[in-house]
């Protein structure tokens, strides 16, 4: 499959993701747009949207492969480990809603 999404399409998806999904660090909510991760996440998840194979388990696999440096790089955690379960449901809904609009 070819994933030839326009930059505008990815940015729209990224904006939707960045406003809803956050990382929880010590009960602080850091939204993906504030962490400058929303575009990367959108780029990685867009193929699921395009192929209409959106599932929480597939999303989790993608997020598991995005390392997040902590403590100036002294540690790295997968993004999946920083996103609360409630946000996973929100992320699935964002992707499904976006799929319905394209």
N, C-alpha and C positions, 0 to 999 in steps of 0.2 A: 504494500500500500504506500501511496505517496501522500505525505502530509504537507500540503502546500497552502497552509493557512496564511492569509495576509497578516502583515504586522498589525493592522487595525483590528483584526479578529482576535489575535492573541492578546493585544492590549485591552480589549473590551472584556475578554474572559479574565485577564489578570486583575483588572479593576474590580470585577465582581467577586473574585476570590479574596483579594486583598482587604476588602471592606468587611468580610464576614468571618474569615478564618484567622485564628490567632494562636500563638504559642503561649503556654502558661508556664511562667518561670517564677517560682516563689509567690504564687498567687497574683502575679502581675500579668496582664494580658498585653502581649506585643503582637499587634496585627501584622499580617504578612506584608501589607503595603508599607508599613512603617519600617519593617525590617528589610525592605527591598528584596523580598523573596517572591512576591506575587507573580512577577513575569516568568521567573524560572519555573515555578510550580505550574503556571498556565501552559508553558511550552511543553512540559513533561506530561501533563494530563490531557492536552488537546487531542492526541491520537485516540484516546478512549472515547472522547466526545464524537469525533469524526467517524469512528467505527461503530458507534452506538453500543459500546460494551462497558458501560459505567457500572462499577460495583465497588463496594467499600473495601473488599479484599484486594482488588487490583489497585485501587488508590493507595492503600496501605503499603503495597509493594513499592510503588513509585516513591512515596514519601520516605520509606526506609532507605532508599538509595540517595537521599539528599543529605549530605553531612553538614551539620551546623557547628561552627567553631565556637567554643566558649572559653572564657578566661584568656583572651588574646591568643587563642589557638592551642592552649595547653591541653584541652580536651575537645573531643568532637562527639556529638550525639546525632543520631538520625533525626530528621525533622519529625518523623512519625512519633518518636518518644516525647516530643514537646507539645504535640497537639492533643487537647483533651477529646475524649470520646464524643462529647456533645458537638464539637466542631466537625467531626468526621461526618456526622449526619447532615450538618449544614453544608459541608463541601459537596456531598453527593447531590443535595438539592440544587446547589448553584450550578453544578455541571448538567444536571437534568434540565433545569430551566433554560440554560444556555443552549443546549441541544435543541430544545423545542423552538427556539427563536431563530436558529440558523437553517 
